[in-house]
Amino acid sequence: MIGDSVPWREELLKSAARLRRWNTQKRWTSRTYFNAERDIMMGAYSIRRLIDSEKSSSRLSIRRVPTRRYALIDRVPMLLDHFNPEQFYNLNEPTNSELAVGWLCNQVIHSFVFQIYLEEDSTTSVVFTSDRDRGKHLHGISFTALADLFAYVGREDIVERSGTMIDGNQTVVNVSNHDAVESGRAVYFDDDRVTIQWTPEELPAFEQRILDMVARRLSEQSTDHNLNREDN
């Protein structure tokens, strides 16, 4: 379990910055490929650890990110085939898709195919699929989308936490700063989109009437008390 999530988030932010830089980098070396692969792998692992350790929003694992999907066009690739995905998947005709964050991280961590590609528009992406899914399709995601995800989690802060106990099983619900903003309950207070400012909630009319009544009675009591003091 993760005790302090801050160092993990800081590393995610650093990885996001590097992915944005590599996204349009034209000259790649074997070291660049290694560094990018390491950042993606460690980023996926970090996010999954934050989720498993209840250090993230309870909604993070089901948050969806834009990906691409490539259909299988040949036999299922075997162990020595994972370096040549273009022979088994239709990389020329991707379809737009989405993956839940939890599923995306697991696909990367347990990837059977994992290849970084320089696209024709001079951007960079990575294609991957797990051993479990290699007989179905290949997934792809741009470095920009990955950087957005890493930065999103890196800036996350838990602002509310609650728990329930049912039949001896505890359920924890975490609400992040992003959840509060996306639900309209708060706005980002800083340019880094970490600190939030809560949006005042409008009280229902019934509750407002009760508060007005209490305030009126307190005011009347205060007036009566002052009159009694004057009489004495």
C-alpha positions in Angstrom: 0.0 0.0 0.0 1.1 3.6 -0.7 1.6 5.7 2.4 2.4 9.1 0.9 1.0 9.7 -2.5 2.8 13.0 -3.2 6.0 11.5 -4.5 4.1 9.2 -6.9 2.1 12.2 -8.2 5.2 14.3 -8.6 6.8 11.5 -10.8 3.6 11.4 -12.9 3.8 15.1 -13.6 7.4 14.7 -14.6 6.5 11.9 -16.9 3.7 13.9 -18.4 6.1 16.8 -19.2 8.6 14.4 -20.9 5.8 12.7 -23.0 4.7 16.1 -24.3 8.3 16.8 -25.3 8.8 13.4 -26.9 5.5 13.7 -28.8 7.0 15.9 -31.5 10.6 14.9 -31.1 12.1 13.9 -34.5 15.4 12.3 -33.5 15.0 9.2 -31.4 17.8 7.0 -30.0 17.7 3.7 -28.3 18.0 5.6 -25.0 15.0 7.8 -25.9 12.9 4.7 -26.6 13.9 3.2 -23.3 13.1 6.3 -21.4 9.7 6.7 -23.0 8.8 3.0 -22.4 9.9 3.3 -18.8 7.8 6.4 -18.2 4.7 4.8 -19.7 5.1 1.5 -17.8 5.9 3.2 -14.5 3.1 5.7 -15.1 0.5 3.0 -15.6 1.8 1.1 -12.6 1.8 4.3 -10.4 -1.8 5.0 -11.3 -2.9 1.4 -10.6 -1.1 1.6 -7.2 -2.8 4.8 -6.3 -6.2 3.3 -7.2 -5.5 0.0 -5.3 -4.3 2.0 -2.3 -7.4 4.2 -2.1 -5.3 7.2 -2.8 -7.3 8.4 -5.8 -10.8 9.3 -6.6 -13.2 6.4 -6.5 -14.2 7.3 -10.0 -10.7 7.3 -11.5 -10.6 3.7 -12.5 -13.7 4.0 -14.6 -12.8 7.4 -16.2 -12.5 6.9 -19.9 -9.6 8.1 -22.1 -9.5 8.3 -26.0 -7.7 5.5 -27.7 -7.6 3.7 -31.1 -8.3 0.1 -31.9 -6.7 -2.0 -34.6 -8.4 -5.2 -35.7 -6.7 -8.6 -35.9 -6.2 -9.5 -39.6 -4.0 -12.6 -39.4 -3.5 -15.5 -37.0 -3.1 -14.7 -33.3 0.5 -13.6 -32.7 2.7 -15.9 -30.7 5.6 -15.3 -28.4 8.2 -14.4 -31.1 5.7 -12.3 -33.0 5.2 -9.4 -30.5 7.9 -7.2 -32.2 6.0 -7.1 -35.5 2.4 -6.1 -34.7 1.9 -4.6 -38.2 1.9 -8.2 -39.6 -1.1 -9.2 -37.5 -3.1 -6.0 -36.9 -4.5 -3.5 -39.4 -2.5 -0.4 -38.4 -3.7 1.4 -41.5 -7.4 1.5 -40.5 -7.8 2.4 -36.8 -11.2 3.0 -35.2 -11.8 5.5 -32.5 -12.3 3.9 -29.1 -12.1 4.5 -25.4 -10.6 2.6 -22.5 -11.3 2.9 -18.8 -8.3 4.1 -16.9 -8.1 0.9 -14.8 -8.3 -1.3 -17.9 -5.8 0.8 -19.8 -3.2 0.5 -17.0 -3.6 -3.2 -16.8 -3.3 -3.6 -20.6 0.0 -1.6 -20.5 1.4 -3.4 -17.4 0.6 -6.9 -18.8 1.3 -6.0 -22.4 2.2 -8.7 -24.9 2.7 -6.1 -27.6 4.2 -2.8 -26.7 5.6 -0.6 -29.5 6.3 3.1 -29.8 5.4 4.6 -33.2 6.3 7.9 -34.9 3.2 8.9 -36.8 3.0 10.4 -40.2 1.9 13.8 -38.7 5.2 13.9 -36.7 3.5 12.9 -33.4 4.2 9.9 -31.3 1.9 7.1 -30.0 2.2 3.7 -28.5 0.3 0.5 -29.4 -0.2 -2.3 -26.9 -2.4 -5.3 -26.0 -2.3 -7.7 -23.2 -1.7 -11.5 -23.6 -5.4 -11.9 -22.8 -6.5 -9.5 -25.7 -3.9 -10.3 -28.3 -6.4 -12.6 -30.2 -8.9 -9.7 -30.4 -7.3 -6.4 -31.3 -4.5 -4.0 -30.6 -4.9 -0.7 -28.7 -3.2 2.6 -29.4 -3.0 5.9 -27.6 -1.2 9.1 -28.4 1.5 10.5 -26.2 -0.7 13.6 -25.8 -3.6 11.6 -24.3 -1.2 9.7 -22.0 0.4 13.0 -20.9 -3.1 14.4 -20.2 -3.9 11.3 -18.1 -0.7 11.4 -16.1 -1.0 15.1 -15.5 -4.7 14.7 -14.4 -3.7 12.1 -11.8 -0.6 13.9 -10.8 -2.7 17.0 -9.9 -5.3 15.0 -8.1 -6.1 15.7 -4.4 -8.6 14.0 -2.2 -11.0 16.5 -0.7 -13.7 14.3 0.8 -13.6 10.8 2.2 -16.4 8.6 3.5 -16.9 4.9 4.3 -19.6 2.4 5.0 -19.5 -1.0 6.7 -21.9 -3.6 5.4 -21.7 -7.2 6.6 -18.1 -6.7 7.7 -17.0 -5.3 4.4 -15.8 -1.7 4.3 -16.4 0.5 1.2 -14.4 3.7 0.9 -15.6 6.6 -1.3 -13.0 9.3 -2.2 -13.9 12.5 -3.9 -11.1 14.4 -5.6 -10.6 18.0 -6.5 -11.3 17.1 -10.1 -14.6 15.4 -9.1 -15.7 18.5 -7.3 -15.0 20.7 -10.3 -16.5 18.4 -12.8 -19.7 18.1 -10.8 -20.0 21.9 -10.5 -19.4 22.0 -6.8 -16.1 23.9 -7.1 -13.8 25.7 -9.4 -10.0 25.5 -9.8 -8.4 28.3 -7.7 -4.9 28.1 -9.3 -3.5 27.8 -12.8 -2.1 24.3 -11.9 -5.7 23.0 -11.4 -4.9 21.5 -8.0 -6.4 23.8 -5.4 -10.1 24.4 -5.6 -12.6 26.9 -4.3 -15.9 25.5 -3.3 -19.0 26.9 -5.0 -21.7 28.1 -2.5 -24.6 25.7 -2.7 -28.1 27.1 -2.9 -30.2 25.8 0.0 -33.6 24.4 -0.7 -36.5 26.8 0.0 -37.7 24.7 2.9 -34.3 24.8 4.7 -34.0 28.5 4.0 -37.3 29.2 5.6 -36.2 27.3 8.7 -32.9 29.3 8.9 -34.8 32.6 8.4 -37.2 31.6 11.3 -34.3 30.7 13.6 -32.5 34.0 12.8 -35.7 36.0 13.4 -36.3 34.3 16.8 -32.7 34.9 17.9 -33.1 38.5 16.9 -36.4 38.8 18.9 -34.7 37.1 21.9 -31.8 39.5 21.7 -34.2 42.5 21.5 -36.3 41.2 24.5 -33.1 40.7 26.5 -31.9 44.3 25.9 -35.4 45.7 26.9 -35.3 43.7 30.1 -31.8 45.1 30.9 -33.1 48.7 30.3 -36.2 48.1 32.6 -33.9 46.9 35.4 
